[in-house]
Amino acid sequence: MTLSAAELGRKWFARVDRGFTDGAPQPRHWKSYGVALIQCAAGDGELHPKEKEYILGYCATFGADDEVIKFLDNYQPEADFDPAKYYEKMQHDLPVMKHAPNYLIFDALSASYADGDLATEEINVVRKFAKALNVSDDEFEIILNLVKTEKERLKEKHAILNRGTNFSVLFNK
């Protein structure tokens, strides 16, 4: 049986970007995971449109269906959000989290940085998730530095590869 284009893309991204050699997260996983990302990105009191776009695009790339994307698009961050309590719910919805907690930490920091500013308040919410996931302070700092380094390298990559190219002209023909 041939994979759909969406399934092929989902599995390719999981293998190339994440190193998952035996499958990828399933579309049903993205509702609770997306809420966690939104709550972290809104840790500074605002879910910036670029953060929301990042989260929705990321979840869609990994196969979240239209219903999940619509739910996340309409989701309003909770002011009294407790990462430890939410993680308890996530364990039920997404049991793999206890085996691969660093991905949530990485993704939450990346989503929070999508607006170009990784606020201390956002980092603190992600740090609370890290504690709930039993990620050590040292490991958290390594992931935080990885996110910052990757963001800078991505800017460098775009500057080099896009030099002098007007993609709006090329892609809108």
Phi, psi and chi 1 to 4 in degrees:
 res  aa     phi    psi   chi1   chi2   chi3   chi4
   1 MET       -  136.8 -179.2  169.8  152.2      -
   2 THR   -86.4  139.9  -55.5      -      -      -
   3 LEU   -74.5  147.6  -64.2  174.8      -      -
   4 SER   -68.4  162.0   69.7      -      -      -
   5 ALA   -59.5  -40.2      -      -      -      -
   6 ALA   -64.5  -43.9      -      -      -      -
   7 GLU   -66.9  -41.5 -176.9   68.4    7.7      -
   8 LEU   -60.6  -44.9 -179.8   64.6      -      -
   9 GLY   -63.6  -42.2      -      -      -      -
  10 ARG   -61.6  -47.3 -176.7  176.4   72.5   83.3
  11 LYS   -69.5  -36.8  -72.7 -173.3  173.9 -170.9
  12 TRP   -62.6  -48.2  178.3   87.1      -      -
  13 PHE   -60.9  -42.2 -178.6   77.3      -      -
  14 ALA   -62.3  -38.8      -      -      -      -
  15 ARG   -75.5  -49.4 -177.2  178.7   50.2   79.3
  16 VAL   -74.5  -46.4  171.1      -      -      -
  17 ASP   -83.8  -33.5 -171.7   72.0      -      -
  18 ARG  -111.4  -13.5  -64.7  -54.3  163.8  107.1
  19 GLY    77.5   18.1      -      -      -      -
  20 PHE   -78.6  111.5  -62.1  162.2      -      -
  21 THR   -92.0  -18.2   56.7      -      -      -
  22 ASP  -122.0   63.6  -63.4  -38.6      -      -
  23 GLY   103.5 -169.9      -      -      -      -
  24 ALA  -151.8  160.7      -      -      -      -
  25 PRO   -55.3  147.3  -23.2   33.0      -      -
  26 GLN   -86.6  153.9  -62.6  -59.9  -51.8      -
  27 PRO   -52.9  -32.6  -30.2   37.2      -      -
  28 ARG   -67.4  -18.0   69.2 -178.0  178.3  -83.9
  29 HIS   -76.0  -15.8  -63.8  147.8      -      -
  30 TRP   -82.7  -15.7  -65.9  104.2      -      -
  31 LYS   -66.4  -56.2 -172.7  173.8 -176.6  178.4
  32 SER   -69.5  -35.4   60.0      -      -      -
  33 TYR   -65.9  -43.7 -161.5   82.9      -      -
  34 GLY   -62.3  -39.9      -      -      -      -
  35 VAL   -61.2  -43.2  166.5      -      -      -
  36 ALA   -59.9  -43.0      -      -      -      -
  37 LEU   -64.2  -42.2  -62.5 -178.6      -      -
  38 ILE   -62.2  -46.1  -72.0  170.0      -      -
  39 GLN   -61.6  -39.6  -74.3  -64.8  155.6      -
  40 CYS   -68.1  -45.3  -69.7      -      -      -
  41 ALA   -65.2  -26.4      -      -      -      -
  42 ALA   -90.9   10.0      -      -      -      -
  43 GLY   -61.2  -21.2      -      -      -      -
  44 ASP   -91.7   10.8   60.7   -7.5      -      -
  45 GLY    94.4   -3.4      -      -      -      -
  46 GLU  -144.5  133.3  174.9 -165.5   10.8      -
  47 LEU   -94.9   99.4 -179.6   61.6      -      -
  48 HIS   -65.3  144.5 -169.5  -79.5      -      -
  49 PRO   -53.8  -34.8  -26.9   34.7      -      -
  50 LYS   -70.2  -33.1  -72.7 -177.2  179.5  179.7
  51 GLU   -67.6  -44.7  -66.3  168.9  -23.3      -
  52 LYS   -62.5  -44.6 -172.8  175.2 -170.7  177.1
  53 GLU   -60.1  -42.6  176.5 -173.7   29.7      -
  54 TYR   -59.6  -48.6 -179.9   95.7      -      -
  55 ILE   -64.2  -46.8  -66.5  164.4      -      -
  56 LEU   -63.9  -43.1  -64.1  177.6      -      -
  57 GLY   -64.9  -41.1      -      -      -      -
  58 TYR   -62.5  -48.7  178.9   78.3      -      -
  59 CYS   -63.3  -40.5  -68.8      -      -      -
  60 ALA   -64.7  -40.1      -      -      -      -
  61 THR   -59.8  -36.3  -62.4      -      -      -
  62 PHE   -87.1    5.4 -106.9  128.9      -      -
  63 GLY   104.0    9.2      -      -      -      -
  64 ALA   -58.9  136.5      -      -      -      -
  65 ASP   -82.0  174.4   60.0   26.2      -      -
  66 ASP   -58.1  -37.2  -69.0  -19.1      -      -
  67 GLU   -63.7  -43.6 -178.7 -179.0  -40.2      -
  68 VAL   -67.1  -44.3  169.1      -      -      -
  69 ILE   -61.1  -42.0  -64.6  -60.2      -      -
  70 LYS   -63.9  -43.3 -176.9  176.8  179.7  179.1
  71 PHE   -58.5  -49.1  171.9   83.5      -      -
  72 LEU   -65.5  -36.6  -65.8  173.6      -      -
  73 ASP   -63.2  -33.8 -168.5   28.9      -      -
  74 ASN   -93.5   -8.3  -68.0  -43.7      -      -
  75 TYR   -66.0  132.9  179.9   80.3      -      -
  76 GLN  -105.9  122.4  -65.0  -60.8  -48.4      -
  77 PRO   -56.4  142.2  -21.9   31.3      -      -
  78 GLU   -88.2  131.4  -61.0  171.5   19.7      -
  79 ALA   -67.2  -33.1      -      -      -      -
  80 ASP  -103.9   33.9   60.0  -16.1      -      -
  81 PHE   -62.2  133.6 -177.4   76.0      -      -
  82 ASP  -117.9  105.4 -178.5  -17.9      -      -
  83 PRO   -55.7  -38.6  -26.9   36.3      -      -
  84 ALA   -63.8  -44.2      -      -      -      -
  85 LYS   -66.7  -40.2  -74.2 -177.6 -178.0  175.6
  86 TYR   -65.9  -36.8 -169.1   73.4      -      -
  87 TYR   -60.1  -36.0  173.4   59.4      -      -
  88 GLU   -57.7  -42.8  -68.4  -60.5  -41.1      -
  89 LYS   -66.9  -42.5  177.7 -170.8  179.5  -37.0
  90 MET   -60.4  -35.9  -79.2 -174.6   77.0      -
  91 GLN   -59.5  -34.5  -75.0 -171.9   38.6      -
  92 HIS   -73.1  -46.2 -178.5  -89.2      -      -
  93 ASP   -74.7  -32.0  -64.7  -14.3      -      -
  94 LEU  -141.8   72.9 -169.1   57.6      -      -
  95 PRO   -60.1  -22.1    8.4  -13.6      -      -
  96 VAL   -63.7  -18.7   71.5      -      -      -
  97 MET   -57.8  -34.4  -78.5  -50.3  -51.8      -
  98 LYS   -70.0  -17.4   66.6 -178.1  172.1 -171.3
  99 HIS   -96.2  -19.5  -57.8  -69.4      -      -
 100 ALA  -141.4   57.8      -      -      -      -
 101 PRO   -67.4  -25.9   26.9  -35.5      -      -
 102 ASN   -62.3  -27.4  -69.9   -4.0      -      -
 103 TYR   -64.9  -43.2  -75.7  101.9      -      -
 104 LEU   -63.4  -41.9  175.5   62.8      -      -
 105 ILE   -62.8  -47.9  -55.8  -48.7      -      -
 106 PHE   -60.1  -49.3  179.8   86.2      -      -
 107 ASP   -65.8  -38.6  -68.4  -21.4      -      -
 108 ALA   -67.3  -41.6      -      -      -      -
 109 LEU   -65.9  -40.9  -70.4  167.7      -      -
 110 SER   -63.7  -43.9  -64.1      -      -      -
 111 ALA   -63.7  -40.2      -      -      -      -
 112 SER   -66.1  -26.4  -62.0      -      -      -
 113 TYR   -90.6   -4.1 -154.3  176.1      -      -
 114 ALA   -62.4  -23.2      -      -      -      -
 115 ASP   -87.9    3.9   63.2   -8.8      -      -
 116 GLY    89.1   -0.5      -      -      -      -
 117 ASP  -136.3  118.4  177.8   44.5      -      -
 118 LEU   -99.4   92.7 -171.5   52.7      -      -
 119 ALA   -71.8  148.0      -      -      -      -
 120 THR   -54.5  -41.0  -58.2      -      -      -
 121 GLU   -62.8  -38.4  -61.7   89.0  -14.3      -
 122 GLU   -66.3  -45.1  -67.2  167.8  -28.9      -
 123 ILE   -58.7  -40.3  -67.0  170.3      -      -
 124 ASN   -64.8  -38.2  -70.4  -19.9      -      -
 125 VAL   -65.3  -43.6  173.9      -      -      -
 126 VAL   -64.2  -38.4 -179.0      -      -      -
 127 ARG   -60.9  -37.0 -166.0  178.9  -59.9  -83.3
 128 LYS   -64.8  -39.9  -72.5  177.3 -175.2  175.3
 129 PHE   -61.7  -43.6 -103.6  115.5      -      -
 130 ALA   -57.7  -42.8      -      -      -      -
 131 LYS   -61.0  -46.1  -65.4  -87.8 -172.6 -138.2
 132 ALA   -62.8  -30.7      -      -      -      -
 133 LEU   -89.6    4.1  -67.9  161.0      -      -
 134 ASN    61.7   34.9  -66.0  -45.7      -      -
 135 VAL   -88.7  126.3  173.3      -      -      -
 136 SER   -67.5  160.5   71.6      -      -      -
 137 ASP   -60.0  -41.0  -69.5  -20.8      -      -
 138 ASP   -62.7  -44.3  -71.3  -18.3      -      -
 139 GLU   -64.8  -39.4 -171.4   77.6    4.2      -
 140 PHE   -59.2  -46.0 -178.2   85.7      -      -
 141 GLU   -63.4  -37.4  -69.4  -59.0  -39.2      -
 142 ILE   -62.2  -45.8  -69.9  167.8      -      -
 143 ILE   -66.0  -42.5  -62.7  167.0      -      -
 144 LEU   -58.3  -45.5  176.7   58.8      -      -
 145 ASN   -65.8  -36.0  -71.9  -33.2      -      -
 146 LEU   -61.8  -44.5  177.2   62.3      -      -
 147 VAL   -61.6  -46.2  167.9      -      -      -
 148 LYS   -63.5  -43.4  -70.1  177.4  177.9  179.2
 149 THR   -64.7  -43.1  -59.5      -      -      -
 150 GLU   -63.2  -39.5 -174.8  174.2  -87.5      -
 151 LYS   -61.0  -44.8 -177.7   80.4  165.0 -179.3
 152 GLU   -66.2  -41.6  -68.4  -53.9  -47.8      -
 153 ARG   -65.7  -36.1  -62.9  -66.4  -60.8 -172.6
 154 LEU   -66.0  -40.8 -166.8   56.2      -      -
 155 LYS   -60.1  -43.8  -74.7 -180.0 -169.3  175.0
 156 GLU   -63.1  -44.8 -178.5 -178.7   -6.9      -
 157 LYS   -58.8  -48.6  173.1 -176.1  166.1 -177.3
 158 HIS   -62.7  -40.8  -67.8  167.2      -      -
 159 ALA   -62.3  -41.1      -      -      -      -
 160 ILE   -72.7  -49.2  -68.0  168.4      -      -
 161 LEU   -75.3  -28.7  -62.8  179.0      -      -
 162 ASN   -95.0    3.7  -63.0  -16.6      -      -
 163 ARG   -48.7  113.0 -160.0  171.2  -69.3  152.9
 164 GLY    75.1   10.0      -      -      -      -
 165 THR  -103.1  130.4  -55.6      -      -      -
 166 ASN  -102.0   92.4 -176.3  -15.0      -      -
 167 PHE   -68.3  -26.8  -72.0  104.0      -      -
 168 SER   -63.2  -31.8   64.5      -      -      -
 169 VAL   -74.6  -43.7  171.6      -      -      -
 170 LEU   -66.7  -44.1  -64.6  172.6      -      -
 171 PHE   -86.9  -11.2  -65.8  149.2      -      -
 172 ASN  -105.9   22.6  -67.6  -41.5      -      -
 173 LYS   -83.4      -  -73.6 -173.8  175.2 -178.6
